[in-house]
Amino acid sequence: MIRFILAATMIFCGFARAESLKDTTPNVSVVGEAAEEVAPDRAVLHFGVITERPTAAAASSDNAQTIGAILSQLKTMGVAETDMQTQGVFLSPISTEDRDAKGKAKTVQAYRASNSLAVFVKPAEKAGDVIGAVIDKGANSVDGVDYDNSDLTAKRDALRAAAVKDAERRARVYAEAAGLRLGRVVEIRPFDEAAPRPMSEARVAMARDAFSAPLRPGLQRVTERVSVTWALAR
């Protein structure tokens, strides 16, 4: 407990010293920014199978059979098992009201089974072919396509360093214009990680013809920003 209190006190004192330096020392705070247009290298497909049958057993069995055919097709297309993820399995009763020839209402009971999947596909340009193939095998629910880059962490680290350099360049311009020079760094405050520009395709139709043309992953804009404060000296 004593060690924890001491560590917390030291952290607080560090912040206090930084704020004190900013209050008592001439300084300049500048926001630096770096951005890059990144080409996605993989796609995340979201689709599933919805099956309605008179009994729960039939709905569940037929749904599982269709999903099995889809998984087998994905394997033949080079998709690894580790890149297939079940995201939801549901079985529920459904009731619909119908009328006979005399206009008398009657309730029809059935069951709906659904199984949804997320599948990672590389390269991203292969997404259209994969969706078309799973629809041919029985997928009847397609919830969209997201695009991603598997090396975003390294790219963000490089952009963070570039953002600091950009902040220094801007700060130097201000300092020299005022007849001053940059001194020590007083504070570095990263902004919250900027989310990449959304890369999701619009919800797509379930007809096989919808995928006669390839999907276009486009580019993903990644941005990092940081605020840096320098003491000023003559």
N, C-alpha and C positions, 0 to 999 in steps of 0.2 A: 504494500500500500504506500509506503514511504517513497519507494522508487517511482511509483506511478505519479504521485503528487509532485515529485521533483521534476520528472520528465515533462509533465503538463505545465509546471511553472516555467521551465526553460523555454518551451514552445511559446507560451504566452509572452514571456519577456522578449523573445525574438520578434514577435509581431509588434510588440510595444516599441522596440528599438527602431523597427522599420518605419512605423508611423511617426515616431519622434524625429527621425532623420528627415522624413518628408516635410514635417512641420517646421523644422529649424534650418534646413539646408535648401538653398536655391536648387530647384530640380525641374526636370521636364519629363512628362509621361506621354508616351506615344504608343499607339496601337499598330502592330505589324500584322501583315496578312500574307498568306501564300495559298495558292490554289492550283489545282491540276485537273485536267479532264482525263478521267481514267476509263479505259475500255473494259467493260465487264468480261470476265473469263468463264463465268458459269451462270446458269439459270436455275431458279428454284420453281418447279412446277407444282401447282396445287390442283388436285383433281380427285374424283372419287366415283363410287358406284352406289346408286340408290335402287333398291329392289323392292317391289311390292308383290306380295303373294297372299293367298287366303289364310295360310297358317304361319305361325312364327317359325316353325322348323323349316318350311319351304323357303321362306324369305331369307333366313339365315344361311341355309345351305346353298341356294342359288347365288347369293351375294358373294359368299366365300369362294365359290367356284369361279366366278368372273374375276374376282381379285387375284386368284391364283394364276389365271391365264394372263392377266396384265403383268404380274410380277415376272412370270416366265418370259414374256415378250421383252420386258425391260432388260433382263439379263442377256438375252440374245443381242440386244443393241449396245451392249457394253457397259450398262449401268451397274455399278457394284452394289452389293446388298447393303453396305454401310451407307450408301447414298439414298436409300429408300427408308422413309419414316412414316409409320402409321400415326395419324394425328387425331383420329376419332372413329369409334365404332359404336353404332347405336342400333337398337331394335325397339320399336314401339308400335302399339296398336293404333290403327286409324279407322275412323268411322265416317262413312259417307251416306247421305240420304238419297234414296232413289224412289221413283214412283212407278207403280205397275200400270197396266193398260187402263185400269179403272180410276187411276189418279190417286190411289191410296199410297201413302208414304211408307216406306220400309227402310230400315237401317241395314247397311251392308258393312260387315266387319272384315278388316284385313290387317295385315302387318307390314310394316316398312322397316327394312334393314338398310343401313348405310355404312360405308367404310370410306374414309377420306385419307389421302396420302400426300406427302410432300416428297418430291424427288429432285435431287441435285443432278444437273446435267452439265457435262463439260465436253466440248466447248459450248459456249452460249448459243452459237448459231445452230446447234443441233436441236434446240427446243421445239421448233415447229414440227420436225419429223417425229419426235418422241410423242408429242401430244396427239398427232394424227394416228400414230400406231396404237396408243392406248384407247383411243376412241373406237378404233376398229375392233379392239378386243372387248369392248363393252363399257368403257367409262362413259357415264352420262351426266357428269357434273364436273365442270371445269371452272375453277375459281380464280384463275389468273396466273400470271407469270411474273416473278420478281427476278431482277438481275443483280449480280454481286461480283466483287473482285476478291479473290482468295488471299491477296497480298496487301489488303488495305492497312493493316497495322504498320508495316514497314513504310508504306507510302505516307501515312500520317506522321510518323516520326520524322521523316525527311522534310515534310511540310512544316512541322513545328520548328525545326532548326532554321528553315528558310524564313519563317515568320519573325523569329528573333532578329535575324540579319536585316530584314526589311524594317523592323522597328528601329534598329541602330542607325540605319541609313537615314531615316526620316528625322530621328532625333539629332543627328549630326548637322543636318541642314538647318534646323531651328537654332541649334547652339551657335554655329558659326555665323549665322545671320545676326545674332545678338552679340557677337564678339566674345563668345565664351567657348569652352570646350567641354566635352563629356568627361565626367569623373567616374566614380564607382557606380555599379548597379545597386540601386536601393531596393527595388522590388521587381519581381516577375510574377505576373498574374495571368495564367492561361484563362481563356474564355472556355465556356462549356464546349465540349466536342461538337463540332458542326455536323449534323446528319447529312449524308449524301443526298443529293437531289433524288427524289423518288424515281425508281426505274421500273415500276410495275406497269405491265401492259394493262389495257382496259379489260374488263371481263369479256371473255371470248365466247363465241357461239359454239354449240355442241356439234354442229354439222362437220363432217369430215372435209367438205369443200372449203371450210374456213381456213384450212391450213395448207392450201395448195401453194401459197406463197410463204417464204420464210419470214419468221418474226424478226424484228430489227431491234437489237439490244441498245443501240445508240451509245452515248458516252455518259459517264457518271462524274459530276463535278464534286470534288472533295476540297474543302476549305478548312484552314486552321488559322486562328487569330490569337494574338497574345498582347497583353499590355505590359510594357517595360518602363520603369522609372529610373532615370540616371540623375545623380547629383551633378550640378554644374560648377565649373571652376574657371578661373581667369587664366 
